[in-house]
């Protein structure tokens, strides 16, 4: 039920953002004003810092982290969970690409071609990919430890990192505010889908194992 509510809310939020941006509404106007103001206030020191942060959100970096987590799960004998984890990460990347191709929003005019990838701007791949990695990572950690303290710390750290990653894309001028917001809510929707699916699969496996005894 909780995952269903998250999925519904995130999907509705994404649709609202997409419609406003494509229709040139208030959010689209805010995007340009905020991006321009942020670029005017940027400094070389912070630019270098956020370049490093943004580098950690690249697809290949997230892929390496995903594989490392899968290896840990395999070592612990949790093969099904490891496969589901990798499938969720790969599926999130494909979903982001499909959404980009659907909306085909161009990058901000002042985006540095070296920092901006050749893909479309909406939704942000860095924001979405990071949220999926952190969101599902927190879910697995909380599920395995069954500790509210560990879960709370993991969620707090994950959310903080996602916010920093999203802001780095804004500061570098390669995304609009609605791009990273849409990336986060799309990531939240995908996390809800994957987590609910994992729960169903693991419970079916547990029931089957119990029935064979």
Secondary structure as GFF3:
##gff-version 3
##sequence-region A 1 213
A	DSSP	alpha_helix	2	22	.	.	.	ID=ss1
A	DSSP	alpha_helix	26	41	.	.	.	ID=ss2
A	DSSP	alpha_helix	44	55	.	.	.	ID=ss3
A	DSSP	alpha_helix	59	75	.	.	.	ID=ss4
A	DSSP	alpha_helix	79	103	.	.	.	ID=ss5
A	DSSP	alpha_helix	125	145	.	.	.	ID=ss6
A	DSSP	alpha_helix	148	171	.	.	.	ID=ss7
A	DSSP	alpha_helix	177	212	.	.	.	ID=ss8
###
